[in-house]
Structure formats: C-alpha cells, structure tokens
C-alpha cells in the first residue's frame, strides 16, 4: 500500500467524504419513522430501549462509530468505503498482519490440512500442528504445557469454569476483561472485586470475603481500556500470604511488555511459575485468531478432559494454527518490533499530553483519550474520520458512565509520519 496519507483537509458536515458505516450496515433500518415497543414479554424488551435510541440518534447524525467495513487487510493504512484511512484502533501491535511469512504458513497449512478439522479437540479434531503450536506457546511463556482454544474469550471461559465452582471464590480487579467476568458467571463461583490495581483493596477482600474452599485472584497484565500494567509483584505476594491462586490474562501484554515481548512476567523479571494460570489471545500481537491457557502439565491434562470449550467446540483451523506458530517464530527472531512499538507509543502519548489531552493511566501501546461524555466522544470519533483517521470510541457500558474515551492502539508498523499526522489532526480538533 502506498505511504501517501489521507488528506488533511477537514470535511465540513455538509460534505462528508468519509461516511459512517451505518447506512451500509443497517440498510436504512433507522432512517424511517418507527414505532417499536419494548414490552416485558417482547423478544426485544425494555433493556434494549437505550441501545436502539442511541443507535438511531447516531445514525441520524451520520455518526455511528462502530463496525466500519474494511476492504483491505488491517494495517497502519486501510481502505474503507473507497477511502484510504489511517488505522489507529487495530490490535495488530507488532504489525504482523499481512506479513508474507505468516500468509505463506497459512497457505501451506491449507494445502496440507484443509480449512476445517472435522471435530473437537478431545475427539477427532486434534492435528499434529496443534501440538506443535502448544509446545511453542509453553516454551514462550515458560510453562510445562499450554492448550489452545478458538478465542481468548473461550480460553478464559474454559479455565475458570473447568477448575472452579460454587464452593470457591474469585477476587477480580474491577477492570478485568469481560470474558473473565462471564467465565465466573458460567462457573457459578462467588465473585468479589478489588479496586483497580490496589493491593490494599485486594487485602481487604481477602480478609473479609465469604468462606470458600479455594480463592483465585484475577487480573489482566495490560488493561485493555486504560493501557496500564498490573501490579503483579504485589498480587503474587498476597496470593502467597493467603494461600490463593493467581490468574493473569496476557491478551494485551504479549508483544507489549518485556524486552522480547513475553509479557508481564518478563516486564517485572518475575519467574513464570509464580503465577498459577496464564491466559492470552492469539489475535493481537500474534496475527491470527484463538487463545491459550499456559499451565502445569497436570492442570493441562485435567482441562483437556474437563473444559467445555475444549470438549464441545470445533478445533482451531489449521491455517490459524500455522499463523500462530509463524507469528511466535517472528517475535522470537525480531524483538526489535517490541522496541519500535514502545517508541511509537511514547511518541504518540507524549504528543497527546502536550496538546492537553487526558491519556489516563496509559503506560503501553493502548492509549485512551478520555473525553468523559458519550455523545462528545462518538462525535469526536466521527470528526476524526473526516480527517481520515479510524479510531474506536469506547462508551458506557463498556466503561463506567462519565469515563467515555477514544481508544488508540499504536502498532510497530506506524511510522513517525503516521503519528505526526494523528497529532496534527488532534491539534486541529481542539479548535473545531
């Protein structure tokens, strides 16, 4: 793709050359007068009223901010509705989507194995390629074993519901990922929350919670909405003091933390076995799809026979597994990608702060721009699209009311020119 950036000309509201995705996505569903009902016995009941009303309002303003259909692969520049746009909301942190080595590995796997596997992992769906990937993941995280799933979401559901139940309790950081919350619901486990990254709050919950057979502490390594890093050494100290277990979700930490991108343990110089359960995504820094659980051999064997997503869901397709394996090889061979990512994140974060924007607690390539108000945030994202920049707004209920923000994701593939273009647009937005 050409390195030519989108035009810096600001498009007036009367001439939108960068339309929102709503017209194409909803096929004029919200454009005509509608008399919807939200009765308690309707399939769509009163809980949906706010969603539909807000979506209709956004569409009326041509400002619906989600589900923008791309016509090219993700990367620093993408095509949307015939326009070249600068992408600033992709999880492709290391810039590996579209890398020829990854693509060729996937193509070779299709030729050898086909697309589907024909079964779940426990039955007929396991390929020798799955075992190779899992060995590589275990070596990467420094654990005895690893198990792969079709998504990071499924990996969290699998490990928590597979290991814990109503007689146990989970104490989770208040900003833990939604997949971890849903996993606790599936397990029926007792749930307590501690204040974000606050060891004193965790101690209080440990001392004052209900009786339980076992206690699991949960935290993200890098928090997906704020871009800050877990206080992992303190979590480890408390789990040892109280005889608990600790789960760390590395979805946004792999590729971002540590000199070689191994994650939170490398960032803090902590031995991997200080944490009982590692989970993570294979759809972010690793340019594929899926998730993993990295644990002891004993726990892995148990989960292979007790975790529902492993037993009752189709196995990861071969081209995806091959892409994971190749992505891990590239990360191991090219740690300079991690250094480039960190430098890019610092450049953009410092630049935004110098313009007066609130970037919250961010320490990584996940950089929020906190604007507080939902409507203002959605309209800000819309105006950025007029500047040729795709940025995802994060609104209630994904974040607390009054905490709406744009979530910027920097990648190693962004150039200084890209990032300066973004800063120039944010500078102009201050006066628009």
C-alpha positions as CSV (number, residue, x, y, z in Angstrom):
1,X,0.0,0.0,0.0
2,X,1.2,3.5,-0.8
3,X,2.6,5.5,2.1
4,X,0.5,8.5,1.0
5,X,-1.5,9.7,3.9
6,X,-5.2,10.6,3.8
7,X,-5.9,14.3,3.0
8,X,-5.5,16.6,6.0
9,X,-8.4,18.7,4.7
10,X,-11.2,18.9,7.2
11,X,-14.5,17.9,5.6
12,X,-17.5,20.1,6.5
13,X,-20.6,18.5,7.9
14,X,-22.4,19.4,4.6
15,X,-20.0,17.4,2.6
16,X,-19.0,14.1,4.2
17,X,-16.5,12.3,2.0
18,X,-15.9,9.8,4.9
19,X,-19.4,8.4,5.6
20,X,-20.1,6.4,8.7
21,X,-20.8,2.7,8.4
22,X,-24.4,2.9,9.5
23,X,-26.1,3.2,6.1
24,X,-24.4,0.2,4.7
25,X,-24.5,-1.8,8.0
26,X,-28.2,-1.3,8.8
27,X,-29.6,-0.8,5.3
28,X,-31.7,2.3,6.3
29,X,-33.2,0.5,9.3
30,X,-33.1,3.7,11.3
31,X,-33.9,6.2,8.5
32,X,-37.7,5.9,8.6
33,X,-40.2,6.6,11.4
34,X,-40.6,3.5,13.6
35,X,-42.9,2.7,16.4
36,X,-41.1,0.0,18.3
37,X,-42.3,-1.5,21.5
38,X,-40.3,-2.7,24.5
39,X,-42.7,-4.7,26.5
40,X,-41.6,-7.1,29.1
41,X,-42.9,-10.1,27.1
42,X,-41.3,-8.9,23.8
43,X,-38.3,-10.7,22.4
44,X,-36.6,-7.2,22.5
45,X,-37.6,-5.9,25.9
46,X,-37.1,-2.7,27.8
47,X,-33.4,-3.4,28.3
48,X,-32.8,-2.6,24.6
49,X,-34.5,0.8,24.5
50,X,-31.4,2.8,25.3
51,X,-29.4,0.9,22.7
52,X,-31.8,1.4,19.9
53,X,-32.5,5.0,20.7
54,X,-28.8,5.9,20.9
55,X,-28.1,4.0,17.7
56,X,-30.9,5.8,15.9
57,X,-29.6,9.1,17.1
58,X,-26.0,8.3,15.9
59,X,-27.3,7.2,12.5
60,X,-29.4,10.4,12.1
61,X,-26.2,12.4,12.7
62,X,-24.2,10.1,10.3
63,X,-22.0,9.4,13.4
64,X,-22.5,5.7,14.1
65,X,-18.9,4.8,15.1
66,X,-18.8,1.0,15.0
67,X,-18.5,-1.9,12.6
68,X,-16.8,0.1,9.8
69,X,-16.4,-2.4,6.9
70,X,-12.8,-2.5,5.6
71,X,-12.0,-3.6,2.1
72,X,-8.3,-4.4,2.8
73,X,-6.4,-6.2,5.5
74,X,-5.8,-4.4,8.7
75,X,-2.6,-2.4,9.0
76,X,-1.4,1.2,9.6
77,X,-3.4,2.2,6.5
78,X,-6.7,0.6,5.3
79,X,-9.4,1.2,2.8
80,X,-12.9,1.9,3.9
81,X,-15.7,2.8,1.5
82,X,-13.2,3.6,-1.2
83,X,-11.1,5.9,1.0
84,X,-7.7,5.4,2.4
85,X,-7.7,5.8,6.2
86,X,-5.1,5.7,8.9
87,X,-6.0,2.9,11.3
88,X,-5.5,3.7,14.9
89,X,-7.6,1.0,16.6
90,X,-6.1,-2.3,15.5
91,X,-4.8,-4.8,17.9
92,X,-2.0,-5.8,15.4
93,X,0.5,-4.4,17.8
94,X,3.6,-5.8,16.1
95,X,2.5,-5.1,12.6
96,X,2.4,-8.7,11.5
97,X,-1.0,-8.9,9.8
98,X,-0.2,-9.4,6.1
99,X,3.4,-10.4,6.7
100,X,4.3,-12.7,3.8
101,X,5.8,-15.3,6.1
102,X,2.6,-15.6,8.1
103,X,0.5,-15.7,4.9
104,X,2.6,-18.4,3.4
105,X,2.5,-20.5,6.5
106,X,-1.3,-20.3,6.4
107,X,-1.5,-21.2,2.8
108,X,0.8,-24.2,3.2
109,X,-1.4,-25.4,6.1
110,X,-4.5,-25.2,4.0
111,X,-2.8,-27.3,1.3
112,X,-1.8,-29.9,3.8
113,X,-4.7,-30.0,6.2
114,X,-7.6,-28.1,4.5
115,X,-9.7,-25.5,6.3
116,X,-11.7,-27.4,8.9
117,X,-10.6,-30.1,11.3
118,X,-13.7,-32.2,11.4
119,X,-14.1,-32.3,15.1
120,X,-13.5,-31.0,18.6
121,X,-10.0,-31.3,20.1
122,X,-10.9,-34.2,22.5
123,X,-12.4,-36.3,19.7
124,X,-11.2,-36.2,16.1
125,X,-10.1,-32.5,15.8
126,X,-6.5,-32.6,17.1
127,X,-3.8,-32.2,14.5
128,X,0.0,-32.6,15.0
129,X,0.1,-28.9,14.2
130,X,-1.9,-28.1,17.3
131,X,0.6,-30.0,19.4
132,X,3.5,-28.1,17.8
133,X,1.8,-24.8,18.5
134,X,1.0,-25.7,22.1
135,X,4.6,-26.7,22.7
136,X,5.8,-23.4,21.2
137,X,3.4,-21.4,23.4
138,X,4.6,-23.3,26.5
139,X,8.2,-22.5,25.7
140,X,7.3,-18.9,25.0
141,X,5.6,-18.5,28.4
142,X,8.0,-20.8,30.3
143,X,5.4,-23.2,31.5
144,X,5.2,-27.0,31.3
145,X,2.2,-27.0,29.0
146,X,-0.3,-24.9,27.0
147,X,-3.7,-25.5,25.5
148,X,-5.2,-23.6,22.6
149,X,-8.8,-22.5,22.0
150,X,-10.6,-20.8,19.2
151,X,-10.6,-17.4,21.0
152,X,-9.1,-15.8,24.1
153,X,-12.6,-15.4,25.3
154,X,-13.1,-19.2,25.2
155,X,-9.8,-19.8,26.9
156,X,-10.9,-17.8,29.9
157,X,-14.3,-19.5,30.0
158,X,-12.6,-22.8,29.8
159,X,-10.0,-22.5,32.6
160,X,-12.2,-20.8,35.2
161,X,-15.3,-22.9,34.6
162,X,-13.2,-26.0,34.3
163,X,-11.3,-25.6,37.5
164,X,-13.6,-23.6,39.9
165,X,-17.2,-23.9,41.1
166,X,-19.8,-22.5,43.6
167,X,-17.8,-23.6,46.6
168,X,-14.9,-21.4,45.5
169,X,-14.4,-17.7,45.1
170,X,-12.8,-15.3,42.7
171,X,-11.4,-11.9,43.6
172,X,-11.0,-9.9,40.4
173,X,-9.6,-6.4,39.6
174,X,-12.6,-4.1,38.8
175,X,-11.2,-3.6,35.3
176,X,-10.7,-7.2,34.5
177,X,-11.8,-8.2,31.0
178,X,-15.5,-9.0,30.4
179,X,-14.5,-12.6,29.3
180,X,-13.2,-13.2,32.9
181,X,-16.4,-11.9,34.4
182,X,-18.5,-14.1,32.1
183,X,-16.3,-17.1,33.0
184,X,-17.1,-16.6,36.7
185,X,-20.8,-16.5,35.9
186,X,-20.5,-19.7,33.9
187,X,-18.6,-21.4,36.8
188,X,-21.2,-20.1,39.4
189,X,-18.2,-19.1,41.6
190,X,-18.6,-16.5,44.3
191,X,-17.2,-13.2,43.0
192,X,-15.6,-10.2,44.8
193,X,-14.0,-7.2,43.2
194,X,-11.0,-5.2,44.4
195,X,-10.2,-1.6,43.4
196,X,-8.2,-1.3,40.3
197,X,-4.5,-2.1,40.8
198,X,-4.9,-1.5,44.6
199,X,-3.2,-4.2,46.7
200,X,-4.7,-2.8,49.9
201,X,-8.2,-3.2,48.5
202,X,-7.3,-6.8,47.5
203,X,-6.0,-7.5,51.0
204,X,-9.3,-6.2,52.4
205,X,-11.3,-8.5,50.2
206,X,-9.1,-11.5,51.1
207,X,-9.6,-10.9,54.8
208,X,-13.3,-10.1,54.6
209,X,-14.9,-12.3,52.0
210,X,-17.1,-15.3,52.4
211,X,-15.8,-18.8,53.2
212,X,-14.6,-20.7,50.3
213,X,-12.7,-23.9,49.5
214,X,-10.3,-22.1,47.2
215,X,-9.6,-18.5,46.2
216,X,-8.5,-17.3,42.8
217,X,-7.1,-13.8,42.2
218,X,-7.6,-12.5,38.7
219,X,-6.0,-9.6,36.8
220,X,-5.2,-8.5,33.3
221,X,-1.5,-8.0,32.6
222,X,-2.2,-4.9,30.5
223,X,-5.7,-3.4,30.9
224,X,-7.5,-3.1,27.6
225,X,-9.3,0.1,28.2
226,X,-6.6,2.1,30.1
227,X,-3.3,0.7,28.8
228,X,-1.8,0.4,32.3
229,X,0.1,-2.5,33.8
230,X,-1.0,-4.8,36.6
231,X,0.8,-4.6,40.0
232,X,1.8,-8.2,39.5
233,X,4.6,-8.5,42.2
234,X,2.1,-7.3,44.9
235,X,-0.5,-9.7,43.6
236,X,2.0,-12.6,43.8
237,X,3.0,-11.6,47.4
238,X,-0.7,-11.6,48.5
239,X,-1.6,-14.8,46.9
240,X,1.3,-16.5,48.7
241,X,0.4,-14.9,52.0
242,X,-3.2,-16.0,51.8
243,X,-2.6,-19.4,50.1
244,X,-4.5,-18.4,46.9
245,X,-4.1,-19.0,43.2
246,X,-3.4,-16.3,40.6
247,X,-4.6,-16.0,37.0
248,X,-3.0,-13.4,34.7
249,X,-4.7,-12.6,31.4
250,X,-1.9,-11.6,28.9
251,X,-4.1,-10.8,26.0
252,X,-2.8,-7.2,25.7
253,X,0.6,-7.8,27.4
254,X,2.2,-10.2,24.9
255,X,4.2,-8.2,22.4
256,X,3.9,-5.0,24.5
257,X,5.8,-5.9,27.7
258,X,9.3,-7.2,28.3
259,X,12.3,-6.8,26.1
260,X,11.3,-9.8,23.9
261,X,7.5,-9.2,24.3
262,X,6.9,-12.2,26.5
263,X,4.5,-10.3,28.7
264,X,4.0,-9.2,32.3
265,X,6.4,-11.7,33.9
266,X,9.3,-10.5,31.7
267,X,8.4,-6.9,32.3
268,X,8.8,-7.4,36.1
269,X,11.5,-10.0,35.9
270,X,9.3,-12.5,37.8
271,X,9.7,-16.3,37.3
272,X,6.8,-17.6,35.3
273,X,5.9,-20.3,37.9
274,X,5.0,-17.5,40.4
275,X,1.7,-17.3,38.6
276,X,-0.6,-20.4,38.5
277,X,-2.6,-19.7,35.3
278,X,-1.6,-17.7,32.3
279,X,-4.2,-17.0,29.6
280,X,-3.9,-14.9,26.5
281,X,-5.1,-14.0,23.0
282,X,-3.6,-15.1,19.7
283,X,-5.4,-12.4,17.7
284,X,-3.4,-9.3,18.8
285,X,0.4,-9.2,18.7
286,X,0.2,-12.8,17.3
287,X,-1.5,-12.2,14.0
288,X,-4.1,-15.0,13.9
289,X,-7.1,-16.0,16.0
290,X,-7.6,-18.0,19.1
291,X,-6.5,-18.1,22.7
292,X,-4.4,-20.1,25.1
293,X,-4.0,-21.3,28.6
294,X,-0.4,-21.9,29.8
295,X,-0.2,-24.0,33.0
296,X,1.4,-27.0,34.6
297,X,1.3,-30.4,32.7
298,X,-1.1,-31.7,35.4
299,X,-3.6,-28.9,35.0
300,X,-3.4,-29.1,31.2
301,X,-4.3,-32.8,31.2
302,X,-7.2,-32.1,33.5
303,X,-8.5,-29.2,31.3
304,X,-8.3,-31.4,28.2
305,X,-10.9,-33.6,29.8
306,X,-12.9,-31.1,31.9
307,X,-13.0,-27.7,30.0
308,X,-16.2,-27.4,27.9
309,X,-14.8,-25.2,25.1
310,X,-12.1,-27.8,24.6
311,X,-14.5,-30.7,24.5
312,X,-17.6,-29.3,22.8
313,X,-16.2,-26.8,20.3
314,X,-14.5,-27.4,17.0
315,X,-10.8,-27.2,17.0
316,X,-8.7,-24.3,15.8
317,X,-8.4,-24.5,12.0
318,X,-5.0,-25.5,10.6
319,X,-4.2,-22.2,8.8
320,X,-4.9,-20.3,12.0
321,X,-2.6,-22.7,14.0
322,X,0.1,-22.3,11.4
323,X,-0.2,-18.5,11.6
324,X,0.2,-18.6,15.3
325,X,3.3,-20.7,15.0
326,X,4.9,-18.4,12.5
327,X,4.0,-15.3,14.5
328,X,5.7,-16.8,17.5
329,X,8.8,-17.5,15.4
330,X,8.9,-13.9,14.1
331,X,8.5,-12.5,17.6
332,X,11.4,-14.6,18.9
333,X,13.6,-13.6,15.9
334,X,12.7,-9.9,15.7
335,X,12.5,-8.4,19.2
336,X,13.2,-5.0,17.6
337,X,9.5,-4.9,16.8
338,X,8.8,-4.7,20.5
339,X,11.2,-1.8,20.9
340,X,9.7,0.0,17.9
341,X,6.2,-0.4,19.4
342,X,7.3,1.1,22.7
343,X,8.9,4.0,21.0
344,X,5.8,4.7,18.8
345,X,3.6,4.6,21.9
346,X,5.8,7.0,23.8
347,X,5.8,9.4,20.8
348,X,2.0,9.5,20.5
349,X,1.2,9.5,24.2
350,X,3.7,12.3,24.9
351,X,2.4,14.3,21.9
352,X,-1.3,14.0,23.0
353,X,-0.4,15.0,26.5
354,X,1.4,18.1,25.2
355,X,-1.7,19.1,23.4
356,X,-3.7,18.9,26.7
357,X,-5.5,15.6,26.2
358,X,-6.1,13.2,29.1
359,X,-4.4,9.9,28.4
360,X,-5.3,8.4,31.7
361,X,-3.1,5.8,33.2
362,X,-1.6,4.5,29.9
363,X,1.9,3.1,30.0
364,X,1.7,1.0,26.8
365,X,0.6,1.0,23.2
366,X,-3.1,1.2,24.4
367,X,-3.7,4.9,24.8
368,X,-7.0,6.2,25.9
369,X,-8.1,9.8,25.2
370,X,-10.6,10.4,27.9
371,X,-13.4,12.7,26.9
372,X,-15.9,11.6,29.6
373,X,-19.2,12.3,27.7
374,X,-20.6,9.6,25.4
375,X,-22.0,11.9,22.8
376,X,-18.9,14.1,22.7
377,X,-16.7,11.0,22.3
378,X,-18.8,9.5,19.5
379,X,-18.8,12.8,17.6
380,X,-15.1,13.3,18.1
381,X,-14.5,9.9,16.5
382,X,-16.8,10.9,13.7
383,X,-14.8,14.1,13.1
384,X,-11.5,12.2,13.2
385,X,-13.0,10.0,10.4
386,X,-13.4,13.2,8.3
387,X,-9.7,13.7,8.8
388,X,-9.1,10.2,7.5
389,X,-8.4,8.5,10.9
390,X,-10.2,5.5,12.2
391,X,-10.4,5.5,16.0
392,X,-12.8,3.4,18.1
393,X,-14.8,5.2,20.8
394,X,-15.5,3.3,24.0
395,X,-18.8,4.2,25.6
396,X,-21.0,3.1,28.5
397,X,-21.4,0.2,29.4
398,X,-18.0,-0.9,28.1
399,X,-16.7,1.7,30.6
400,X,-18.3,3.4,33.5
401,X,-20.6,6.4,32.9
402,X,-18.6,9.5,32.6
403,X,-15.5,7.6,31.5
404,X,-16.0,7.6,27.8
405,X,-12.9,7.6,25.8
406,X,-11.3,7.1,22.4
407,X,-9.1,4.1,22.5
408,X,-6.0,4.5,20.4
409,X,-3.8,1.4,19.6
410,X,-0.3,2.1,18.3
411,X,1.5,-0.6,16.3
412,X,5.1,-1.2,15.3
413,X,4.0,-0.6,11.7
414,X,3.1,3.0,12.3
415,X,5.8,5.4,11.1
416,X,6.7,8.8,12.7
417,X,4.9,10.4,9.8
418,X,1.7,8.5,10.6
419,X,1.9,9.5,14.2
420,X,2.6,13.2,13.4
421,X,-0.4,13.1,11.1
422,X,-2.5,11.9,14.0
423,X,-1.2,14.6,16.4
424,X,-1.8,17.3,13.8
425,X,-5.4,16.1,13.5
426,X,-5.9,16.1,17.3
427,X,-4.4,19.6,17.4
428,X,-6.9,20.8,14.8
429,X,-9.7,19.1,16.7
430,X,-9.1,21.3,19.7
431,X,-10.4,24.3,17.9
432,X,-13.2,22.6,15.8
